[in-house]
């Protein structure tokens, strides 16, 4: 959660602060200036239109690698991406970022099987027919 998300005010809170601002301005112009800046910072911003492609830097941050590593992955075909022009920036679909989120999610716990249970699984007919 970003700092601005933590500072969002309800509309009623905003109106209360704005109503008190003139009296604060009379007693402390510096404090009024700070409060005004905080109000502007907490104004909910319209959702930005998400680009269909992620930048190399965004993908690098998602996977915790360097920008050059992501460029190498794209060039080798290990992740989807390409260039609009021969020398243009690499264009990586945002779906690649979902892969990073999936890799970061916790894995299910491995069941703790006894030796007898492991032997039963390994000797099951299904296992033998796969050989």
PyMOL commands that set and color helices and strands:
alter all, ss='L'
color gray80, all
select helices_A, chain A and resi 3-6+11-27+29-41+56-63+67-76+95-104+115-122+125-129
alter helices_A, ss='H'
color red, helices_A
select strands_A, chain A and resi 53-54+82-83+90-93
alter strands_A, ss='S'
color yellow, strands_A
deselect
rebuild
show_as cartoon
